[in-house]
Amino acid sequence: MKHLELHIIQSVPVACLNRDDLNSPKTAIFGGVQRARVSSQSWKRAIREMAKESAPELFNGDRTRRMVKELATRLENNNFVKNIAVIVAEQIAGIVETLDSKTDTDGYKKIKTLMFFSPAEYDAIANAISDEVRAAAAKVASSSNALEAFKDDMKAIQDEKKKEMAKKDLEKKEADLEKTQKALGKALSDKSIRDAIKSAQLKDAADIALFGRMVANDHSLTVEAASMFSHALSTHKVDNEIDFFAAVDELQSKADAGAGMTGTLEFNSATYYRFAALNLDMLKDSAHLGSMFKEERQTVVRTFVEATIKAIPGAHKYTINGYTMPSFVLGVVREKGHPIQLVNAFESPLRPSMKGFVVESINRMSAEYADLEATWGIDSVFAKAAVQGSLKEQINDSLCSIEPCPLDKLIDGMVEHVI
């Protein structure tokens, strides 16, 4: 498997980048001590957002439960009357995922699970709707309207005999509606919808190819992620701390003492080891970005690598902003084998010192890389590192075979290996 790897050392000050169900910064035990942790899902979200901002024409997928609204809007653009568009959209969404009884703020039903789809896939589904489906949906709409109108008329009936007769008519109209719904389901085959989704290339949704999609109801629509991430872990022991805060009521009477509001917030600070990898062979296959030209895939990979290096989760960004840049980024490309983390360099946690954790983290990671090369004969066709300027002299002797270079040269060198 040809792949690239990113090994990143990044120090983050007072922050709560990723919190658990108790609003505490996430942690994990590694090497027998507690570490600060940021889940891969959290960091991937930040990377996807940055990639979409940098190249919106390539990273245009959306993860949402509002599939019905998206489909209905496209069907309306294809000259469907709104109520018929909604009926068809609900039927299609029910094929892909289970519909929820709850509706969104616009009155559309939602699906029960977040789904990752691209605009091209929504358009392909909308364009696959036949005249037969349109006619069947119109009959459903007519039967549904007739049923609702009859229910309203029944409310005004006072006579008991007429009520009994009306109930029988109601049962008949409900049976008619059920019959038309079955006819719509038959006209709108599951296979046609799945084929329409599969026919759409992911040219506008490299994020789906990179980060993957799981469809529990239909595994044929599942897209295996070409990228791989680990949870970011601190290279040292970390204990969460508690911030007590008080807010002033600026219109409070002078006779009233005390704060207008008090509360607590947990935080920590850490130097993290981050790891990400990308399967370049998989990225080229037909289920991912095989329909793209090599130059387009290179643009995708360039955007992915840059976003992975620079993006950071935005939790509590207005109150305890944790935005920093990495101190060290090692980029590796291998022609075969599987991606290998360097996290075991920190299985024995770093000890606090007046020099901080960054330099020793870089030295440990570089030594781990050299050890793996020497011990297991792990080859690479590219291995360079972007280093923060102020650190170069302190770590130069520990880099061994790793060549330091500017960030743009690092990214260019990795992109050259895209196939």
N, C-alpha and C positions, 0 to 999 in steps of 0.2 A: 504494500500500500504506500504510494507516494503521498507524503503529507508534509505540512509545515507545523512548527511548534512555536509558541510564544511563552517565554518564562519571564515574569515581571516582578520586580521588587518595588513596592510603593508604600510610602509612609503616609498615614492619614492621622491628622490631629483629632482633637475632641470632636466626636461625631457619633451618630447612630445610623449607619448606612443601611442596615437591614435588621428589622426587629421581629421578635417572635410574637406569639399570641398574648403575651403579658406586657408587650411594648418594651421589652428589654433587648439590647443588642444581642444578636445570635452568637453563640459560642459552640465550641466542640472540644473534646478531650483528645489530645494527640501527644504522644511521648509522655503520657502520664500526667500532663498538666492542662489546665484550661487555656484555650486559645480564643482570640477574637475570630469570628467567622462571618463571611458574607456569602450567601448562597449563590450558586451559579445562575439560578433563575433571575435573581435580582440584578446581577451585573449584566446578564444577557439582555434584559429589558433596556438598560441604559445604552448598551451597544446598538441594539436595534433602532432606538430612537435617534442616536447620532448618525447611524448609517442612512436612515430615511431622510434626515435633514441634509446630509451631504450629497446623496444620489437618489432623490425621490422617484425618478423614472425607473430605477432598478430595484429599490427596496420599498415596494408599495403594498405589501400584504398587511392585513389587519386581523387581529384576534378579537372576536366579538361574539356575543350571544344574539345580536340583532340581525341575524341572517335574513329573517322574513322581510324586514324593512329594506335591506340592501337589494334583495331580489325583486320585491314589489316595485321599487323605484325604477329599476332597469326595465321591468315589464311595462310600466307606464310609459317609459321612453320608447318602447316598441309598440305603442298605440293600444295598449290594454286599458280598459276602463279600470279605475282604481279598485273597486270592490272585487272585480274578477282577478286583477293582478294580485291582490292580497290572498285570495282563495288559492290560486296556483302557487304562490310563494310559500304558503303554509304547507301545502301538500309536498312541495319539493324539500322544504326544511325538515319535514317529518320523515322523509326518506333518508336524509343524511344523518340526522340526529333526532332525539326525542324532543317533541315540543313541550314547552312549559305552559301551564294554564295562565301564568302571570303575563301581563303585557308591559311594554315600556311606556315612557311618558307620551309617546306619539300614538299609543293605542295598538301597536303591533305586538303579536305574540313573540316570545323569545324562545330560543332553544336552551336546553338545560346545561349544556357544556359549551365553554368557549371554543370556537372553531377558527382556524387560521386559513383564510382564503384571500385570493388576489382579485383585483378588478377584472382581469382577463377571464378568470374562472366564472365569476358572476355573469359576465357578458356572454360567455359560451353557453351557460345554462339558459339564459334568457333567449338567446338566438335559437336554441334547440326546441323551443316550445312550438308544437305544430298547431295547425288550424283545428284539428280534432280535439286537442286539449283545450283550446280557447272555447270551442263550442260546448264541451263538457262542463267547463268552469262556468259558462254563462247559465247553463241549466241549474247548476248548484246554486248560483246566486239568485235565480228566479224562484227556485223552490224554497230557499232560505227566507227570501223577502216575503213570499206568500205565507210561510209558517209564522213569521213574526207578526205580520198584519192580522192573521187569523187569531193569534193569541191576544192581541189588543182588542179585537172585536168581541172575544169571549168575555172579557171583563165587564162588558155592558149587559150581558144576558142575565136576566133575573129568573126566568121561568125554569123550573127544575128539569122538565122534559126536554126543553130546548138545550139545556146544559149537557144532558146526557147524549143527545144527538151530536152536539158540538164536539164532545170528547171523542166520539168515534171518528168524526171528520178530522180532528186534530191528529189522532193516531195514524190516519191515512196520509196526511200531509207529512208527518214525521217519517213514515215509511218511504214516501216519495223522495224526501230529502236524502235519506240513507241510500236509496237506490241511485240517485244522481251522483252522490259522493263516491260510491263504488265504481260507477262508470268513469268518473274522473280519474280515480286511482288506476283503473285498467288502461285508460288512454295514456296516462303519464307513467310509463314503466320505469321501474328502478334502474334498469340497464341503460335506458336512454340518458338519464341524469348522470349516472356514473361515467358513461362514455363521453358526455359533454364536458365534464370536469377534467377527465383525463386528456381530452383533446387540446386543452389550453396549456400552452407552454408557460414556464415560470419566468419568462423574460422580464416581467414587471414585478416579480416577487422573488428576488434572490434570497430574501429573508426566510421564505418558506424552505427553499433548498438548503440554506445554511443551518437553520435552527430546527427544522423538521415540523411535522404535523402528525398527530395521532387521531384517527377516526375509529372509535370503538365499534360503531355500528357497521363499518365497512372497511376492512383492512386494506382493500385494494386502493383506497384513497389516502392511506397513510404514506407519508414521505419521511424516510429516515434522515435524520440530521447529518449533514456533512461535517459540521463542527462538533468539537468535544470540549467541555469545560469542566474544571474542578471547582469546588468551593474554595474561595480565597481564605487562607489561614494565616494567622500571625506567626512570625518566626520565633516568638517568645511568649512567655506566660502573660496572660492578661486577666485582670479582674475588672468587672463592670463597676462603675461608680454612679453615685446619685447626685443630681443637681437639684437643690431646693431653690425655687424661684418665687418671687412675690411681685405682684403688679399693683400699681398705685391707681386708686380711683381719683381722677383729677378734678371731679366735681363734688368730692366728698366734703361734708361739713367739717369745719375745724373742730367741732365738738366730738366728732367721731374719730376714734383712734384705730390704728391698725391698717393692714393692707386691704385692698379691694378684692384680691384673689391670691391664693397661694397654691403651690403644687410641686410635684417632683417629676424629674425626667432622668432616665438612665442613659449613660453614654460610656464610651471607652476611647482609647487611642491605640494605634497599633502600626507596626510595619508588616505589610502583608506580602506573602508569596502568592502570585496569581499564575494560573496555567490555562492555556487554550491551545487547541490544535484544529487543523482543517484537513480533511481527506480530499486531496486534489484529484485522485482517481475517481472517487464517487461524484465529485462536483461536475465532472465531464460527462457522466452517463446520461441516458435519455430521460431518466426519472428526475433529474436535477436540472443542470444547465447545459445539457448536450446540444440544445438547439441554438445556443449562442455561438458567436465567433470567438476565437481565442482572445482577441483584444477586449471583447466585452467581459469575458470571464476574468481577465486580468484587472479590469476596472472594479469588478465585484470584489475580488480578493484584496485589492489595494484599499478599498473602502472598509472592508471587514477588518483588516489588520490595523489600519489607522484608528478606527473606532474602538477596537479592542484595547488598544494602548491608551487612548485618551479618555474614553467614557468612564463615568463613575456614577453609582446610584445617587439619586437626588433626595433621599429621605431627609426630612428636617432641614432642607437646604436654606430656608429663610431664618432659622434660629441657631443652628449649629452647623454651618456650612462646612462640608468636608472635602471640597474640591481641591485636589492636588494633581500633580503630574508624576509619573513614575520616576524613580532615580536610576533605574537600570532595566533595559529590555534586551533579552537574549532571543534572537531569531534563529531557528534551526530548520533546515529542510532535509528530509531523508527520502531516499528512493524506495525503501522497503521497511518492513517491520511495523510495529504499532507505536503510537505516541508514548513517550516516556516522561513522566513527571520528575522533577528534581526536589520534591517536597521532603524526601528523606534526609536531605541536608539539614533539616530543622527538627528531626525527630528528637534530638537532644536540644531543648530550647536554649536560645541565646540568653546570656545573663546581662542584666543592666550594667551600663558603664557610662562614663562622662562623654564618650564618643557617640552614644546613641546606638541604634540597631542597624542602620542602613548599610554601612561599610562592611560590617561583619556578616550581614546577610548576603551581600554580593560575594564576598570571599568564600563563604560556605557553599553557595550555590555553584560558583565557578569550579570549586574543588570537587563537588559532587559530579558535575558534568565531566571533568577530566577523569575521575575515578571510574565512571560508567564506561567511558570510551576505552580506557586501558584494561579494565577487568573483563568486559563482555564483548569487546570489539565492535561497539556500536558505531557505524559509519554515518557521516553526514556529507552532503554535497554543498552545504552552505551553513556557516555558523559565524554570525557577527553580532555585535552588541552595540546598542546606543546607550551612552553613559552620560549622566549629568556632568557638566564641565568641571564643577568644583570637586568632583570625586575622582577624576581620572588618575591623578598622581597617587592617591591612596590605594587604589585597587589594581593598578597596572600590572604589578608582579603576579597577581593571582589569576589573571585571565588565561594564562597558558596558551592554548591553540585558538582561543576566541579572539577575533580581530575587532577592535573598537572602530566605530564609524558613525557619521551623522545619521539621524533618524531617517531622512529621505533616502539615503543610500541603503540603509537596512531594508526599508520597504521595497525599494526598487529591486534589490537583490532577491528578495523572496518572491516577488511578482514574476520575475523572469522565469521561474520554475513552474508556473501555471501551465497546464497542458490543455 
